[in-house]
Amino acid sequence: MSFTRRTLGLGAAALALPAILPRGAAGQTVWNMPTPYADGNYHTQNIRAFAEAVATATNGGLRITVHSNGSLFPHPQIKRNVRQGLAPIGEVLISLHANEAPIYGLDSVPFLVSNFAEARRLYAASKEALEARLAEEELLLLFSVPWPPQGLFARQLITSVEDLRGNRFRTYNPGTARIAALAGATPVQVEAADLSTAFATGRVQSTITSAATGVDTRIWEFTTHYHDLQAWIPRNMVIVNRRMFQGLPPAQQTALREAAAAAETRGWETAERETVARTQILRENRMTVVEPSPTLREGLRRIGAQIAQEWEASAGEVGRQVLARFRASS
């Protein structure tokens, strides 16, 4: 099936599924929730637990039907469709939308943070600005959960940035595309759901992503080395259409907020556990897990410093205030 036909088919299927089903005799509301990752991924599992908590707290008055792995909308279309009301709620990788506003790209600035404590501080420092930007799009932030720190998967040992020159480098957001450009690699945009196929067919030769995605895609079948860079800690966000949220009874709004707070706490705790567990799974599948060489680390830090400068210049006064709060929190 061609991309065009597949996309049109997905759109037709989505339009056939109303965002909110009419209330029946029991007064039940059903929300369809598109998510981008497979059922085995901890983000999806956390979302399903969140949906169950909402149904329990509202005595079935509000039910969230989770459509995982991009089955309702492709990942790049989820935020737009939530904004338009084709789905009331959805999950997206924040940095996927970095071209729309600088605040969406902050958590993927390389080497700005390298551990979860720093990532929490960055989230706290930027949350108000993130919520303000989403409000401009009539969206509400419910919660945000991180990925494990990002590392480099490749088919050979990479000892310097120069080793990436000309390499077909998988990208998944504007930030990773910028890294590829500065490293002299060839950027190839590939979503996580298509990563295995991209490696198997030779479309890509390397990628910076998390150990969790590496396990989800059985990346050891296509690469040999995992360079544990801990380059940055990107986050997903769960967003809701403001009008549809405000259309819920106050008790259901409260239940949704409380379930979201619990899901955020659970998601951060899970991400830390997954970092250790998934890296071990890579080792068990005979991947060579290596610390980056000083030359590679220094080359990537230079790239990260340039991207950070570019981000701060593009973000203006809001960006400077966010970074000032983050630095002051250390």
C-alpha positions in Angstrom: 0.0 0.0 0.0 1.4 3.4 -0.9 2.0 6.1 1.8 -0.8 8.3 0.2 -3.4 5.5 0.2 -2.4 4.4 3.7 -2.6 7.9 5.1 -6.0 8.5 3.4 -7.2 5.2 4.8 -6.1 6.2 8.3 -7.8 9.6 8.0 -11.1 8.0 6.8 -11.0 5.5 9.7 -10.3 8.3 12.2 -13.2 10.4 10.9 -15.4 7.4 11.3 -14.6 7.3 15.0 -16.2 10.2 16.7 -14.1 11.9 19.4 -16.9 11.8 21.9 -19.7 9.2 21.5 -23.2 10.4 22.3 -24.2 9.8 25.9 -26.4 6.7 26.2 -28.8 5.7 28.9 -25.9 5.3 31.4 -24.6 8.8 30.5 -21.2 7.4 29.4 -18.6 9.4 27.5 -16.0 7.6 25.4 -12.8 9.4 24.3 -10.5 7.9 21.6 -6.9 8.4 22.4 -4.2 8.0 19.7 -0.7 7.1 20.9 2.4 6.5 18.8 4.1 3.5 20.4 3.6 -0.3 20.6 1.7 -2.0 23.3 5.0 -3.4 24.9 6.4 0.1 25.3 6.3 1.4 28.9 4.7 4.7 27.7 1.8 2.8 26.2 1.5 0.6 29.3 1.4 3.8 31.5 -1.3 5.3 29.3 -3.4 2.2 29.6 -3.1 2.3 33.4 -4.1 5.9 33.2 -7.2 5.1 31.2 -8.2 2.4 33.6 -7.8 4.8 36.5 -10.0 7.3 34.8 -12.7 4.7 34.2 -12.6 3.6 37.8 -12.6 7.1 39.3 -15.6 8.1 37.2 -17.5 4.8 37.7 -17.4 4.3 33.9 -18.7 7.8 33.2 -15.6 8.6 31.2 -13.9 5.9 29.3 -10.7 6.4 27.3 -10.1 4.0 24.4 -6.3 3.8 23.6 -5.3 3.4 20.0 -1.6 2.4 20.2 1.2 2.3 17.7 -0.1 5.0 15.4 -3.2 2.9 14.5 -5.6 5.8 14.7 -3.4 8.7 13.5 0.3 8.7 12.4 2.4 10.3 15.1 3.1 13.6 13.4 -0.7 14.1 13.0 -1.8 13.4 16.6 -1.3 16.9 18.1 -3.1 18.6 15.2 -6.0 16.2 15.4 -6.4 16.7 19.1 -6.3 20.5 18.5 -9.0 20.1 15.9 -11.2 17.9 18.1 -10.9 14.7 15.9 -9.6 13.1 19.1 -10.1 14.7 22.5 -6.8 13.4 24.0 -3.5 12.1 22.7 0.2 11.4 23.4 3.1 12.8 21.5 6.8 13.2 21.7 7.2 16.9 22.6 10.3 17.5 20.4 8.5 16.2 17.3 7.0 19.7 17.1 10.1 21.7 17.7 9.7 23.5 14.4 6.4 25.0 15.6 7.8 26.6 18.7 11.2 26.6 20.4 9.8 25.4 23.8 8.9 22.1 22.1 12.5 21.4 21.4 14.1 22.3 24.7 14.2 18.8 26.2 16.2 17.6 23.2 19.0 20.1 23.3 22.1 17.8 23.5 23.9 17.7 26.9 21.7 20.2 28.6 20.7 17.4 31.0 22.2 14.0 31.4 20.3 12.4 34.3 16.8 12.3 35.6 17.3 14.7 38.4 18.4 17.4 35.9 15.5 16.4 33.6 13.0 17.0 36.4 14.5 20.4 37.1 14.3 21.3 33.4 10.7 20.2 33.3 9.8 22.3 36.3 11.6 25.3 34.9 9.9 25.1 31.5 6.4 23.8 32.4 4.8 27.2 32.6 6.1 28.2 29.2 5.1 24.8 27.7 1.5 25.2 29.1 1.3 28.8 27.8 2.3 27.6 24.3 -0.2 24.8 24.3 -3.0 27.2 25.5 -2.4 29.2 22.3 -3.5 26.1 20.5 -6.5 25.4 22.8 -4.7 22.5 24.3 -4.1 21.5 27.9 -1.1 19.6 29.3 -2.2 16.7 31.4 1.2 15.1 32.1 4.7 14.4 30.8 6.9 11.3 31.0 10.5 11.0 30.0 12.4 8.5 27.9 15.7 7.0 29.1 18.8 9.0 28.2 19.6 8.9 24.5 22.5 6.9 23.1 24.0 6.1 19.7 23.3 2.8 18.0 25.5 1.9 15.0 26.8 -1.0 13.0 30.3 -0.4 14.1 32.3 1.3 16.9 32.0 5.1 16.5 35.1 6.8 18.0 34.6 10.3 16.7 32.0 12.6 15.1 34.0 12.2 11.8 33.0 8.5 11.8 29.4 9.6 11.2 30.2 11.7 8.1 28.1 10.4 5.2 26.4 7.8 7.5 22.7 7.4 6.9 21.5 8.6 10.3 17.9 8.1 11.4 16.3 11.2 12.8 12.9 11.6 14.6 12.7 15.3 15.3 14.3 18.6 14.2 16.9 18.3 16.9 18.2 15.0 15.7 18.1 16.3 12.1 20.3 19.2 13.2 22.8 16.9 14.9 23.0 14.9 11.7 23.6 18.0 9.6 26.3 19.3 12.0 28.0 15.9 12.0 28.0 15.6 8.3 25.7 12.6 8.3 22.8 12.0 6.0 19.5 12.6 7.9 16.7 10.1 7.3 13.4 10.8 9.1 12.0 7.5 10.5 9.3 6.9 13.1 10.0 4.3 15.8 7.3 2.0 14.4 9.3 1.8 11.1 12.8 1.7 12.6 13.3 -2.1 12.1 12.3 -1.9 8.5 14.5 1.1 7.9 17.6 -0.7 9.3 16.7 -4.0 7.5 16.4 -2.3 4.1 19.5 -0.2 4.6 17.7 3.2 4.7 19.6 3.9 7.9 22.9 2.8 9.4 22.8 4.5 12.8 20.5 6.4 15.2 20.5 8.2 18.5 17.6 6.9 20.6 16.9 5.3 23.9 17.6 1.8 25.1 13.9 1.3 25.4 13.3 1.9 21.7 16.3 -0.3 21.0 14.7 -3.2 22.8 11.2 -2.5 21.3 12.6 -2.7 17.8 15.1 -5.6 18.5 17.8 -3.3 17.2 20.5 -5.9 17.9 19.3 -7.6 14.7 20.6 -4.6 12.7 23.3 -2.9 14.8 26.2 -4.1 16.9 27.2 -1.2 19.2 25.4 0.9 21.7 27.3 4.0 22.7 25.9 5.1 26.1 26.0 8.9 25.5 23.3 10.0 27.9 23.0 12.9 25.5 19.6 14.2 26.5 16.3 13.0 28.1 13.3 13.7 25.8 9.8 13.6 27.1 6.4 12.7 25.8 3.3 14.7 26.7 -0.3 13.8 27.0 -2.5 16.7 25.8 -6.3 17.2 25.8 -8.5 19.5 23.7 -9.4 22.4 26.1 -13.0 22.7 24.9 -13.7 19.0 25.3 -12.1 19.0 28.7 -14.2 21.9 29.8 -17.3 20.1 28.5 -16.8 17.3 31.1 -18.6 17.5 34.5 -16.4 19.0 37.2 -16.0 15.6 39.0 -14.7 14.0 35.8 -12.3 16.9 35.2 -10.9 16.3 38.7 -10.7 12.6 38.1 -8.8 13.1 34.9 -6.4 15.5 36.6 -5.8 13.1 39.5 -5.2 10.1 37.2 -2.8 12.3 35.2 -0.8 13.2 38.2 -0.5 9.6 39.3 0.5 8.6 35.7 3.2 11.2 35.6 4.8 10.0 38.9 4.5 6.4 37.8 6.0 7.2 34.4 9.1 8.9 35.8 9.7 6.1 38.2 9.3 3.6 35.3 11.7 5.5 33.0 14.5 5.2 35.6 13.9 1.5 36.0 13.7 1.0 32.2 17.0 2.7 31.7 18.8 0.0 33.7 16.7 -2.9 32.6 16.6 -2.2 28.8 20.4 -1.5 28.7 20.9 -5.0 30.3 18.6 -6.5 27.7 20.8 -5.1 25.0 23.8 -6.7 26.6 22.0 -10.1 26.9 21.4 -9.9 23.1 25.1 -9.6 22.5 25.2 -5.9 21.7 28.4 -4.2 22.6 27.5 -1.5 25.2 30.4 1.1 25.3 31.1 4.3 27.0 31.7 7.0 24.3 35.4 7.8 23.7 36.6 11.2 24.9 37.0 12.3 21.2 33.4 11.3 20.4 32.0 12.9 23.6 33.9 16.2 23.0 32.8 16.4 19.3 29.2 15.8 20.3 29.5 18.4 23.1 30.6 21.0 20.6 27.6 20.2 18.5 25.4 20.4 21.6 26.8 23.8 22.5 26.0 25.2 19.1 22.5 23.8 19.2 22.0 25.3 22.7 23.1 28.7 21.4 20.7 28.4 18.5 17.9 27.4 20.7 18.4 30.3 23.1 18.5 32.8 20.2 15.3 31.4 18.7 13.4 31.3 22.0 14.0 34.9 22.9 13.2 36.3 26.3 10.9 33.4 27.3 13.8 31.0 26.6 16.3 33.0 28.5 13.9 33.0 31.5 13.4 29.3 31.3 17.2 28.6 31.2 17.8 31.1 34.0 15.2 29.2 36.2 16.8 25.9 35.3 20.3 27.0 36.1 19.3 28.7 39.3 17.6 25.4 40.5 20.9 23.5 40.5 
